[in-house]
Amino acid sequence: MKCPFCGYEESKVIDSRPTDEGERIRRRRECLQCARRFTTYEIIESLPIIVIKKDKTRQAFSREKVLNGMIRACEKRPVSLDTLEKAIDEIETEIQNTLDREVSSEKIGELVMEKLKDIDEVAYVRFASVYRQFRDINTFMDELNKLLNTQK
């Protein structure tokens, strides 16, 4: 690590400790030439996730877009923002764990519906009606029947 004071490229680590709930490591270092101390942070490098949309265009994964869709589905429902953020954390982790850098919007939609089904059934049906583009009452009833059958 290059010293910010004298530019020397050798230093020793004096102290290391995790910060931000284990997301980063804070290191106190001492330059081996000028003996001045400085702090560095080590973080995990995350690669961007690319979403392949239905029209085959690609764009970067947006946590905010997913959250906004879930918020709309949960409007006027007793679901906290913390619950939704935890669900998005789980979705993002699941996508990252596949090690694929590209994921289809359909896959993300299915993951969101899985989470919403456990969180709030009304929000699940609202999201599914938009996501699956229900065209008539029969497709809506089919989805409700599937939901009822999984409860039994």
KANORKA-V794100 format. One record per run of one state. SS is the DSSP state (H for helix, E for strand, L for the rest). FROM is the first residue (numbers start at 1). TO is the last residue. Records with the same first field share a line. If there is no record, write none. Layout:
SS=FROM-TO, FROM-TO
This chain:
L=1-10, 23-23, 32-36, 44-49, 53-57, 61-62, 74-80, 98-101, 120-120, 132-136, 152-152
E=11-19, 24-31, 37-43, 50-52, 58-60, 102-104
H=20-22, 63-73, 81-97, 105-119, 121-131, 137-151
